[in-house]
Amino acid sequence: MKWKDYVWPAIGLAAVAFSGWLLYGELRGISASDVIAGFQAIPLHRWLLAAGGAVVAYAALAGYDHIALTHLGKRVSWVFVTLCSFTTYALSHNIGGSVASGAVIRYRAYATKGLTGQDVGILVAFCWFTFILATVFLLGVVLVLEPGLTDRFVDIEALPITLSATTGYLCLALVALYVLGSWIGFRPLRIGGVRLDYPSLPNVARQLTIGPIELIGAASIIYFALPEAGNPGFIIVLGVFIIAFSVASATHAPGGIGVFEIVALAGFTDMDTVSVLTALLVFRLFYLIVPLLLALVVVIGFERSQLARRRRPLG
């Protein structure tokens, strides 16, 4: 293995260690009984709404693969794609390094449906770009609507509110340029022997619909788990979630553990720490832990079916 193979794991571990140290400082005065009381304070209907947000998020994630396969011109059954996408994201979100780990999982599944390594590579890149596109688009919308969002993370003198709003408009302008490129019909790009076609306008529309739905669904888990008293509103929660989730994803830390929490806590400094921590734990439960357990069942079922197929006598 080359030294480059160790870079991202090392960064991820360093980010976890540093965030864990910061998190300890933030939470050292909180007891387990405080967190349990926080869970008990969440009404049943908000538990159900938070769970519904997770269902919406994972349903939208399945849409990532559907759009990518449409872009590739490949036909795979809806049920298979949905199960493959769910398993991929449930595992990669917990493993970390979602692009690389997602590629391995997808190749194992889609190779059985006739997709080549190149096809899977393009599919993974397309799904990753859909997430980036949705993140830039929603962050732009949030900064335009709530330009003071960045004040929660940095000093107001270091980053004026006008700069935040300007950043939002810049994000939306970048998305508009991407849409314009599809409308004009840019020519395919060739990198070595790989041909990359610019997404069609209908596929771009799907990207800008499914991607934001996924992020909104995920953010709603935290929103519904937070207490109604002092809740800053969904737009702020969405903005804090996007920033925290993006930073955690960039570190490639397994599950973004520690990194996600410390950034999110910084974004909700005006709220009770126990309530915020409880909401973040609810997010981990519905977005990471439960999907992981279900994904393991799917993986076991898939591998057993493949083993049975190999053992089946020919003719």
Order of alpha helices (4+ residues) and beta strands (2+ residues): alpha-alpha-alpha-alpha-alpha-alpha-alpha-beta-beta-alpha-alpha-alpha-alpha-alpha
